[in-house]
């Protein structure tokens, strides 16, 4: 197993997936699996850790890898592999520390009959708080659709102060108690899975 030339390929695949999760997933993506919320830094960190483990396994048996193999181990020793892995790992650690410091919490705000879900992430920090709204697809991938600012300690979504309206694949919402922000507590998003399904069905 350790000497298999397949492992480097898998490691590269995990690295690429990790990079795509962190960039542009940085602060814009959320994953939902089994009712659990998985922030971008956790998903990206798991992929990067998997790549690092496979690299270690292969390194321990690199002497047995055929020299004429089309995908040589030396390719993974180059800077192009290690630099993006280390850089993304730093961002993942930053995301983890930031969520812990700001006491990030997640709330399911609304869900329509097709499985599209509106999810709020709320944090508190010195002198204020903030919220980010995500719209989750039935597949479990959620993308950011808006944000807002509140007084420190206020968590509008957790306290049920969000008005939501669904119209097919489109959702609009308004967050109560907001102070300021680029969206002013108001946002709109579209569940693309449902939109594509409707388009294919001719709706």
N, C-alpha and C positions, 0 to 999 in steps of 0.2 A: 504493500500500500504506500509506504513512505517513499519508495523509489519510483513510483508511477509518474510518468510525464503528464498525466491528466491533472494532477494536483496544482501545478503552476497555472494551468488554464482556468481552473475553478477559482483559484486565488485572484487572478486578474478579473474574472467576472464579478466576484464579490466586491473587489475594489471599485470597479466601474459603477456597480449598483450603489455602493456607499457614497461615492462622489456625487452621483445623480440625486441621492437622497439629501445630502448636505447642501449641495449647490445645484439648483436654486431653492432647494427645500428649506434652507435656512430661514426660520421664522415664518414660513408660508405653508408648510405641510403638516398634516396630522394624520395618523393612522388609527383605525379602530378595528380591534380583533377580539372576538369573544366578549364584547361589551367593555373591553379595557381600552383606554386611550394611550396610544404610543406616540410620544412627541418625536419630531424629526431626529433629535440628537440621540435618542435611544435606538431608533431603527438604524440610523447610520452607524452608530457605535457597534451594534451587533454585527452588521455586515463587515465593518473594518476589522473587528476582532476575529471573525471567521477567516478573513484573508490572512491575518497575521498568524493564526494557528496553523493554517495549511502551509504557510511559508516556513514555519518552524519545523513542521513534520517533514517537509521535503528537504530542508537543509540538513537534517540529521541523517539523511540517507542519500545525499546528493552524489556521493562517490559511486553509487550503483546505477546512476542514470546514464544510459548509453550516450557516448560523446557525439554520435552522429544523429541524435534525436533532433527532429525538426524544431522543437521548442526547447531550447537548452536552458538549464537552470540559471546560467550566467545572465540571461535576459532579465530575470527578476532581481538581480543584484544591482541593477542600474538605478540611477537616481530617479528616473521617471516613475518607478513603482513606489519607492519609499517616501519621496517628498510629498506627493498628494495624500498618501496614507497618513503621514504624520500631521500634515496641515489640517486635514479633515478631522483627525482625532482631537486636535486642539480646539476646533470649533465645537465638537461634540461635548468636550469637557466644559467649555464656556457655557453652552446651552444648559447643561445639567446643573451647574453652579447657579446660573441665573434663575432657573425655575425654582431651585431649592431656596435661594435667598429671598425671592419675591413670593414665596408660598403659592405657587401656581396651582390652580384648581380648575377642574373641567365640569361643565354642566350640559346635559342634553336639554336644549331649549324646546325643540319641536321636531316631530318626525311625520312625514306624510305617508300615505298608503303604499307608495312605491319603494319605501325604504330609504329615501333621501332624508338626511338628518342635519339639523342645525345645532351646532355645538359651540359653546362659549368657553374660552380660556380666560380666567381672571387672575390678576396678580395685584399685590399690594407692595408699596415701597414707601420710603420716607416722603411724607407730605402729599401723597396721592396714590392713585391706583389706576389700573388700565384693564381693558378687555379686548380680546380679539375674537371675532366670530368666524367660524369655519362651517363650510357646507360639505357634508360627507356624502359620497356616492355609496350605493349599495355594496360596491366592491370593498369598502372599508378605507378608501383614500379620501381625505378631506382637504379642501383648499381654502385659503383665507379669502373672505369676502368683505371684511370691514373691521374697524377698531374704534375705541372710544376711551375717554378719560373720566375718572370719577374722583371723589374725595377718598382719602386713605381709609381703608377698611370697608368701603362700600363695595358690594358685589351684586350688581343689579340682576344678572342672570340667575345667580344662585337664589336670590330672593323673589324671583318670579316677576321682575319688572320689565319684561320684554314682550312687546306686542308683535305677533307674527301673522302673516297672511300668505297662504300658498295659492298659486294660480298655475296649475299644471306643473311644469318643471321649474317654475320661477318662484322664488320666495322673497318677500320683503319683510324687514323688521325695524323696530324702533326701540331703543334702549332708554328706559326712564332713569332720571337722575344724573345724566351725563353733563359734564362741565364743558369740554371742548374736545377737539380732535379732528383729524382730517375728514372724518365721515359724520361728525356731530351726533353720533349715536344712531344714525340711520344707515341702512345698507340694503343691498339687493344682490341676489345670487341666482345661479341657475344650475340645476342638477343635470349634468350633461348626459348621463346614462339614460335618464328618462326622456330627455329631449331627443336623443338619437333614436330611441325606441319608438317614440311618437312619430318622428319623421319617416322611419322605415315602414311604420304601419299606415302612413298616409294621413295622420291626424293633423 
